[in-house]
Amino acid sequence: MTESKNRGLNPKNKEEHAYYSGMLIQRVRNFVKNDDIEEFINWGEGSSGRPAKDPKTVKVGGDIGTNGIFSAFKPVNLELYKSFIPNHLIMPEDPIVSLVTVDYNYGSPIRRYNEGMVMIKCMRPDGKETWFVLSMPVETWLMMEMGVDWGFPKRLFNITVTRENTVVLEEGITHLSLEISSDPSLTERDVIIPSGEAWGINNMAVVHPVRKDVVLVFSYGPISVQERINGMVKVKVDRAQDWAALIPDDLITPGVFQRFIPIGDSMIKKIFLNR
């Protein structure tokens, strides 16, 4: 596939966005095939080489940024939790489930879309944490196709994201909803989502659909938190889903509404099975 000089980060129309997305799919396919390369930086363009920014000095007004509701809690079924962990990864000492629903607002209506995640914390062989994705509802066909090509369990849903309430629907059935009520008395320890972290969506792991011996870990580097509001999150899920037994009935758990922007190099890292 021949690449144009326009990298597509600010596409002028849907056709341009689709073309650039196709190039990204091909780049990742080539990366997965090449066992000599284990890290893929900035979608194959390499490191920017710019000095790291201080997250506290980066300010973006309005509603620009990835924004939504983030929640995390301990699972109620550890055996089920273990069963979801692929052989490439390791059971953590402190198992955590993360539920997230976000609006990816890059400042362009062409690129903007909503998405949800159901994830479990795992350990990589190098001792670092990652988050294995169990479910990833998304609202646009293009983002679904890109994700499925890389291994994300994406399906199309109707998704609404606001500052107080996010709802993921499939034919009228609630797949996932998160509703937050602000509670300034909550501390960072109560919330268990570290300040300055994206709690899973900046460190997502999936088994590649073709190279089953490879897990891909997706991250977009450091983030700058623009807004963060602690609160209690009321959780509702479709109890028919295989991962639903990880989640207590009628769960209300500390969480945050958060808006942030990435400020560093993005990366995809390979983890090989038994290597």
C-alpha positions as CSV (number, residue, x, y, z in Angstrom):
1,M,0.0,0.0,0.0
2,T,1.4,3.4,-1.0
3,E,1.3,6.1,1.7
4,S,0.4,9.7,1.0
5,K,2.3,12.6,2.6
6,N,-0.8,13.4,4.5
7,R,-0.6,11.3,7.7
8,G,-4.2,11.8,8.4
9,L,-4.0,13.1,12.0
10,N,-6.4,15.9,11.0
11,P,-8.4,14.5,8.1
12,K,-10.5,16.9,6.1
13,N,-13.3,14.4,5.4
14,K,-14.4,10.8,6.1
15,E,-12.7,9.5,3.0
16,E,-9.4,10.8,4.1
17,H,-9.9,9.4,7.5
18,A,-10.8,6.0,6.1
19,Y,-7.7,6.0,3.9
20,Y,-5.3,6.9,6.7
21,S,-7.0,4.2,8.9
22,G,-6.3,1.6,6.2
23,M,-2.6,2.6,6.2
24,L,-2.5,2.1,10.0
25,I,-4.0,-1.3,9.6
26,Q,-1.4,-2.3,7.1
27,R,1.5,-0.9,9.2
28,V,0.4,-2.8,12.3
29,R,0.1,-6.0,10.2
30,N,3.6,-5.6,8.9
31,F,4.8,-4.9,12.5
32,V,3.1,-8.1,13.7
33,K,4.8,-10.2,11.0
34,N,8.3,-9.0,11.7
35,D,9.6,-10.8,14.8
36,D,12.8,-8.7,14.8
37,I,10.8,-5.6,15.9
38,E,9.2,-5.7,19.3
39,E,8.1,-2.1,19.6
40,F,6.2,0.1,17.2
41,I,6.4,3.8,18.0
42,N,4.0,6.5,16.9
43,W,2.3,4.3,14.3
44,G,5.6,3.5,12.6
45,E,6.9,7.0,12.4
46,G,9.4,6.6,15.2
47,S,10.0,8.7,18.3
48,S,9.4,12.5,18.0
49,G,12.6,13.1,20.0
50,R,11.1,16.1,21.7
51,P,11.8,16.7,25.4
52,A,9.1,15.3,27.7
53,K,6.5,17.9,28.7
54,D,5.5,18.5,32.3
55,P,1.8,17.3,32.4
56,K,0.9,20.1,34.8
57,T,1.9,22.8,32.4
58,V,-0.3,21.5,29.5
59,K,-3.7,23.2,29.4
60,V,-6.5,22.5,26.8
61,G,-9.8,24.3,27.2
62,G,-13.3,23.4,26.3
63,D,-14.1,19.7,26.2
64,I,-11.1,18.7,24.0
65,G,-9.6,15.4,25.1
66,T,-10.5,11.8,26.0
67,N,-13.3,12.2,28.6
68,G,-15.6,9.9,30.4
69,I,-16.2,7.8,33.5
70,F,-13.5,5.5,35.0
71,S,-14.2,2.9,37.7
72,A,-12.2,0.1,39.3
73,F,-12.9,-2.5,41.9
74,K,-11.9,-5.9,43.2
75,P,-13.5,-8.9,41.4
76,V,-15.9,-11.2,43.2
77,N,-15.0,-14.4,41.3
78,L,-11.2,-15.0,41.2
79,E,-11.4,-18.3,39.4
80,L,-13.3,-16.7,36.6
81,Y,-10.8,-13.8,36.6
82,K,-7.9,-16.3,36.2
83,S,-9.7,-18.0,33.3
84,F,-9.7,-14.9,31.2
85,I,-5.9,-14.3,31.5
86,P,-4.0,-15.5,28.4
87,N,-0.9,-17.6,28.8
88,H,1.2,-14.7,27.8
89,L,0.3,-12.8,31.0
90,I,0.3,-13.5,34.7
91,M,-2.2,-13.3,37.5
92,P,-1.5,-10.1,39.6
93,E,-1.3,-10.1,43.4
94,D,-4.0,-7.5,43.5
95,P,-6.6,-8.3,40.9
96,I,-8.7,-5.4,39.7
97,V,-11.5,-5.0,37.2
98,S,-11.8,-1.7,35.3
99,L,-14.9,-0.4,33.6
100,V,-14.6,2.7,31.4
101,T,-16.8,4.6,29.0
102,V,-15.2,7.5,27.0
103,D,-15.7,10.1,24.4
104,Y,-12.6,10.4,22.2
105,N,-12.8,14.1,21.4
106,Y,-9.7,15.1,19.4
107,G,-11.2,18.4,18.3
108,S,-12.4,17.0,15.0
109,P,-15.9,15.7,14.4
110,I,-14.6,13.4,11.7
111,R,-12.4,11.5,14.2
112,R,-14.6,11.7,17.3
113,Y,-16.3,8.6,18.6
114,N,-17.5,6.9,21.9
115,E,-16.2,3.6,23.3
116,G,-16.5,1.4,26.3
117,M,-14.1,-1.1,28.0
118,V,-14.3,-4.0,30.4
119,M,-10.7,-4.9,31.5
120,I,-8.8,-6.9,34.0
121,K,-5.4,-6.1,35.4
122,C,-2.6,-8.6,34.6
123,M,1.2,-8.7,34.9
124,R,3.5,-8.9,31.9
125,P,6.5,-11.2,32.0
126,D,8.8,-8.2,32.6
127,G,6.9,-7.4,35.8
128,K,5.0,-4.5,34.5
129,E,1.2,-4.1,34.7
130,T,-1.1,-4.2,31.7
131,W,-4.9,-4.4,31.2
132,F,-6.4,-7.3,29.3
133,V,-9.5,-6.3,27.4
134,L,-12.6,-8.5,27.7
135,S,-15.2,-6.3,26.0
136,M,-14.9,-3.1,23.9
137,P,-18.2,-1.8,22.6
138,V,-17.8,1.0,20.0
139,E,-20.2,3.1,18.0
140,T,-18.5,3.4,14.5
141,W,-17.9,0.8,11.9
142,L,-14.5,2.0,11.0
143,M,-13.2,2.0,14.6
144,M,-14.7,-1.5,15.0
145,E,-12.9,-2.9,11.9
146,M,-9.5,-1.4,12.9
147,G,-9.8,-2.8,16.4
148,V,-10.9,-6.3,15.4
149,D,-8.0,-6.4,13.0
150,W,-5.6,-5.9,15.9
151,G,-7.4,-8.2,18.3
152,F,-9.7,-6.0,20.3
153,P,-13.1,-7.6,21.0
154,K,-15.1,-4.8,19.4
155,R,-18.7,-4.8,18.5
156,L,-21.1,-2.1,17.4
157,F,-23.4,-0.6,20.1
158,N,-25.3,2.6,20.7
159,I,-23.3,4.7,23.1
160,T,-24.0,7.9,25.0
161,V,-21.3,9.6,27.0
162,T,-22.0,12.6,29.3
163,R,-20.2,13.9,32.4
164,E,-22.7,12.3,34.7
165,N,-23.9,9.2,32.9
166,T,-22.7,6.8,30.2
167,V,-24.8,4.1,28.6
168,V,-23.9,1.3,26.2
169,L,-27.0,-0.2,24.5
170,E,-27.4,-3.3,22.2
171,E,-30.9,-3.5,20.8
172,G,-32.3,-1.8,23.9
173,I,-30.4,-4.0,26.4
174,T,-27.9,-2.2,28.7
175,H,-24.5,-3.8,28.0
176,L,-22.8,-1.3,30.4
177,S,-23.7,1.9,32.1
178,L,-21.8,4.1,34.5
179,E,-23.4,6.9,36.5
180,I,-21.3,9.1,38.7
181,S,-22.3,11.3,41.6
182,S,-19.6,13.8,42.7
183,D,-18.2,13.2,46.1
184,P,-15.3,15.7,47.0
185,S,-14.7,13.8,50.3
186,L,-13.2,10.8,48.4
187,T,-9.5,10.5,48.5
188,E,-7.2,9.1,45.8
189,R,-6.8,6.0,48.0
190,D,-10.6,5.6,48.0
191,V,-10.8,5.9,44.2
192,I,-7.8,3.5,43.6
193,I,-7.4,5.1,40.2
194,P,-4.0,6.9,40.4
195,S,-4.0,10.6,39.6
196,G,-2.5,11.1,36.1
197,E,-3.4,7.6,35.0
198,A,-5.9,6.6,32.3
199,W,-6.7,3.3,34.2
200,G,-6.4,0.8,31.4
201,I,-7.1,2.6,28.2
202,N,-3.4,3.8,28.1
203,N,-2.1,0.2,28.6
204,M,-4.5,-2.2,26.9
205,A,-3.5,-5.8,26.0
206,V,-5.1,-8.1,23.4
207,V,-4.2,-11.4,21.8
208,H,-3.6,-10.9,18.1
209,P,-6.3,-12.6,16.1
210,V,-3.9,-14.2,13.6
211,R,-0.6,-14.5,15.6
212,K,-2.1,-16.2,18.6
213,D,1.4,-16.4,20.1
214,V,1.5,-12.6,20.3
215,V,-0.1,-10.2,22.7
216,L,-0.1,-6.6,21.6
217,V,0.0,-3.9,24.3
218,F,-1.2,-0.5,23.2
219,S,-0.3,2.8,25.0
220,Y,-0.1,6.4,24.0
221,G,2.5,7.5,26.6
222,P,2.2,10.0,29.4
223,I,-1.1,11.9,29.8
224,S,-2.0,15.4,31.1
225,V,-5.2,15.3,33.1
226,Q,-7.3,18.4,32.3
227,E,-10.2,17.6,34.6
228,R,-10.7,15.1,37.3
229,I,-13.8,14.7,39.6
230,N,-14.0,12.0,42.3
231,G,-17.4,10.4,42.9
232,M,-19.4,7.3,43.5
233,V,-20.1,5.3,40.3
234,K,-23.3,3.2,40.0
235,V,-22.6,0.3,37.7
236,K,-25.1,-1.7,35.6
237,V,-24.1,-4.5,33.2
238,D,-25.7,-7.2,31.1
239,R,-25.7,-10.2,33.5
240,A,-25.8,-12.5,30.5
241,Q,-22.2,-11.6,29.5
242,D,-19.5,-14.1,30.4
243,W,-17.5,-11.5,32.3
244,A,-20.5,-10.2,34.3
245,A,-19.9,-12.6,37.2
246,L,-16.7,-10.6,38.0
247,I,-18.9,-7.7,39.0
248,P,-21.0,-7.5,42.2
249,D,-24.8,-7.0,41.8
250,D,-25.9,-3.5,42.3
251,L,-22.3,-2.2,42.5
252,I,-21.7,1.3,43.6
253,T,-17.9,2.0,43.7
254,P,-15.5,5.0,43.9
255,G,-14.4,6.3,40.5
256,V,-13.8,9.5,38.5
257,F,-15.0,11.6,35.7
258,Q,-11.8,12.5,33.8
259,R,-10.7,14.5,30.8
260,F,-7.1,14.1,29.6
261,I,-4.8,14.4,26.5
262,P,-1.7,12.4,25.6
263,I,1.6,14.3,25.6
264,G,4.2,11.7,24.7
265,D,5.1,9.0,22.2
266,S,2.5,6.2,21.6
267,M,3.7,2.6,21.4
268,I,2.6,-0.9,20.6
269,K,4.7,-3.6,22.3
270,K,4.7,-7.3,21.5
271,I,4.7,-10.0,24.2
272,F,5.6,-13.4,22.8
273,L,4.2,-16.6,24.3
274,N,7.0,-18.8,25.9
275,R,9.9,-16.6,24.7
